[in-house]
Amino acid sequence: MSLNGAIVNQDGTPVLVAGEKLFLNQPGVLMEYESGNGYPGQGNNFYSPRGSLFLTNRRVIYLAEDQRSYCRSLMFPLQNLTGGTLTQPWFTANTYTATVQPVPNGGLSMEGTVKFSFKSGGGFEFSSMFMQLRSRQGDDPGVGEEALPLYEPTDSSAAEGAGPSASGAGSSRLAAFPVPLPPAYQGQAAAAPSAPPAP
């Protein structure tokens, strides 16, 4: 899980990385996040009364409607969101609650709990689609999906190239920066095989 890690297009949707596909875009979602033991400096607590929840084959992304707030976005790799339960009360909005693990250098330091309240509907659809996508990965986050690639800086001089950032060139409101990788992928880049020596 990372805080304020999403790069946002001008139309309010997150910029997707190479190989990422959007499966659900649900507006009107209230978000509550809590971690720590309640003492000052122990964990984080965030609240957003309204925002949009996006589900891709790689991540769950929450974008707050008020981009002036401290918590503008939260991102969760699918394998970092566990133990999710959907509650469907009679008279109030459906809620989805899960435990989340932070990613290295993501701005959060400890395990927490996130709760999404679907005030405009879509809770059942989110829960069902999330379970399907998560089941494709299995218990090992390295199975079925590769690590998220890094965002690439937009460059107008490279617009003719067919790179993953060409479609979003000049459209993001936030500066590009690397997406933190889950612990399972740390060190893989360093372990990549080197080119054979010249004869």
C-alpha positions, 0 to 999 in steps of 0.5 A: 500500500502506498500513499499519494502514489497514483499519477492522475490523468486530466480526466481524473483517471489513474495513469496505467502502466504497461500491461495493466487493464482497468476492470472497474471504475466506481465513483461515490466511495467513502474511504477510511484507513486506520493503522497503529495503536491510536497513540500519536506517531503510531500509524496513520489514519486517513478519511475521505468522504468521497472519491473513486475506486479503480480496480485493475489486474494489478492494483486497487487505486483510490482517488479522493475527490478533493485533491487538496486533502493530505490523502489524495490517493491510496494504491494497493497491489492486489496481493497486499490486500487480504482478508477482505469481507463485504458487508451488505446491511439493509439500510446503509451502504455496502462496505468492503473491509480488508487488511493491507500491507504497506509497500517499501518506500510507499509512505506508510510503515505498518499494517492497517485496515481499509474500509470502503463504503459504496454510497453509490452502489458497486460494492458487490461488483468490486468484491466479486471482480477483486476475488476473481483477479486475486485468485488468478495470482494465487497465494504467491504474488509472483504467479500469474502477474509480473511486478508492476513496471515503473512509470516512465517520465513523459517526454514530448520529444519521444512522443513518436515512440510506442512506449507505455507512457506515450499515450499519457504524455502531457496528460498527468497532473502529478510528476512521474516517479517509480511505483514501489515494488512489493517485497517479493520483487525486491532485488530481482532487477539486480539478479537479472542475468548479464550479457555474455562476454565478447569472444 
